[in-house]
């Protein structure tokens, strides 16, 4: 079963979504990183639809979703997911988010746990400062466009070996980053700039897996694993990857998530 469309959430933002897999299977929702779209999950879809119906969506400001001007808050990004589920008449879902998607997952784990069956947080952080660095990135993107930050971002997203060995894949990700609406990108940067979920993490009671990249300079492994250390019963795993670990280690990432979904 394949379906796709748009859901209009509370502030009239249109959220693009797509569903793949058996209509009778349990649901898994995937949330993209800053500067990517739902297409970042393409390597995982064949593995995940073997056991789950998979919902992907473009975070507001990205892909085919609307990009309202101004700063977004993590609360708004989290409510986008809740309202998307409501529009699709979905009561509960497992949720896997990477980077910004993982921050959205943390918000859901705290504020909407009744909607989650399991939670996977990958290459993410509960606070990611300093705020001045995010403000500088916002100013740069709005003034000079996405190309001004693309090379520096890709250096954090992939290891040197992956960039050398998979130039086509890296080029496709770069093209997607540059195509991101600067207003939408900067709006999400503001959500990260203003976020500090750290005091709230012990409130998460959903079965949780945290995946870190041992070579991730954007959200270092110690920072990501710190999330698991304060969530009761959370599991953690590490991959030999930089920030976009699902693209750099697609099979290992898929195996970790699938195993957790089977046994949690």
Number of C-alpha atoms within 10 A of each C-alpha: 10 12 10 13 12 19 21 16 18 12 9 10 17 23 25 23 20 16 20 19 21 16 13 9 13 16 26 24 22 24 28 24 25 21 27 23 25 21 15 19 19 13 16 20 18 13 16 20 19 13 17 22 22 26 24 24 27 24 33 24 27 29 23 19 21 20 23 17 13 12 17 21 18 23 14 17 21 22 19 23 22 18 17 22 18 14 13 11 9 13 12 19 20 23 27 24 22 29 22 26 25 28 29 28 30 30 23 25 26 17 16 16 19 13 19 20 19 21 31 27 29 33 34 32 30 21 18 18 13 10 16 10 13 19 15 11 19 22 13 17 20 16 11 11 18 22 16 15 15 17 12 10 15 20 16 17 25 22 21 12 9 17 17 11 11 11 11 11 14 19 13 10 21 19 14 17 24 17 16 23 21 24 20 25 27 29 22 26 24 21 20 23 22 18 19 17 18 14 10 16 20 15 14 22 16 23 20 28 25 27 28 29 28 20 20 25 17 20 25 18 23 13 17 26 26 15 25 21 15 16 20 15 14 20 18 20 16 20 20 14 22 29 30 24 26 24 22 24 17 16 13 15 20 19 14 18 20 17 10 17 21 8 6 14
